[in-house]
């Protein structure tokens, strides 16, 4: 019985040891959100390709985290689906930038909406396990959801400037949320390391 428990805790510890991938994805999202505001004139032209590259990187990070976590990470299913969605959208944005520029507001809105649900669910999982910061995670997910609704309500009549501003804010919020989730994973990983040294 004791050996079985040790195996479970060892596998659960592996579920959060790749926290740095989530931190890297968060920093990239945040940096891209800032870049959208720093270079507003070039933003819409480059936003398509940059968003594609970013989605590919975030999707790859999510798939690595989900695949190494087994069933010990509560949001594994969300991360698997999110990673696949990110890879598909990222490929479309990189391979067909001219076509996808017209659909960019819709694609970014859907992307932000799915990840907002993911963060709200993650916050709920944290609340279940009584982990600190669950309320902030849920609040951030709700904020990202509100931004995605604003983008999706009238994506083509809002104007390029509005799309750039909303996309920039959404990327910054999502970057902060990913960094916050990575910090929580890091804290959990440290706890596992103290209790069950690898």
Residue, then its C-alpha position, 0 to 999 in steps of 0.5 A: x500500500x505504501x509503495x502504491x501511494x509513493x508511485x501515485x505521488x511520484x506521478x502526481x509530482x511529474x504533472x507539475x514539474x514542467x511549470x517553466x514551459x507554462x511560464x515561458x508561454x506566459x512571458x511570450x504572450x505578455x511580450x506579444x501583447x506589449x509589442x502590439x501596443x508599441x508597434x501599432x501601425x505594423x501590428x495588424x500586418x504582423x499580428x497574424x504571423x506573430x499570433x500564429x507563431x505564438x499559438x504554435x509555441x503555446x500549443x506545443x507547451x500545453x501538449x508537453x505538459x498534458x502528455x507528461x502529466x498522465x491523469x494526475x493533472x485535473x485540467x489535462x483534457x483542457x490542455x490537450x484540446x487547447x494544445x491541438x486548437x493552438x497548433x491548428x490555428x497557429x499553422x493556419x495563421x503562419x501558412x495562410x497569413x493573407x487569408x487569415x488576416x481577414x479572419x484574425x479577429x474571429x480566430x483570436x476571439x475563439x482562442x481567447x474564449x477557449x483559454x478563458x474557459x480553461x483558466x476558469x476550470x483551472x481555478x475551480x480545480x485549485x479551489x477544490x484542492x484548497x490551493x491559494x490563488x484560485x479566486x484570482x485565477x477564476x477572475x482572470x479567466x472571466x476577464x479574458x472571457x469578457x474580452x473574447x466576447x467583445x472581440x467576437x460580438x462585432x469582429x468585422x465592424x469594430x475596426x482595425x484599431x479596436x481589434x489591435x487594442x483588444x488583442x493586445x489587452x487579451x494577450x497581456x491578460x492571458x500572459x499574466x494568467x499563464x505566469x500565475x498558473x506556472x507559479x502555482x505549479x512551481x509551488x506545488x512542484x517544490x512541495x512535492x520535492x520537499x515531501x518526496x525527493x526525486 
